[in-house]
Amino acid sequence: MDWNYEYANYLDEEGIKAIQKLEKESNTIIMAYPTPPEPASLDKATKQKIEALEKKLCVRLVAYETHS
C-alpha cells in the first residue's frame, strides 16, 4: 500500500516499514490510526445515501466521527 504521509505523520519511518512488512507477510492492507476512530452516528437518510454511493462507485465506504 502506498502511504499518505500527510495523514500518517504520527508514524516514523521505522513504524511505517514494520506495518508494510506485516502487510506483505499477511497479504492484507492494514490501516493505522493514532486513536481508534468512533463509527459515525448516522440517520437513516444518510445511511441510504452512503449505500447508494457505494453501489454507484463499487466501493465500501466507512463513516467515522470527526476529531475536531
Secondary structure, DSSP 8 states (H G I E B T S, - for coil): ----TTT-TTS-HHHHHHHHHHHHHHTS-----SS---B----HHHHHHHHHHHHHHT-----B----
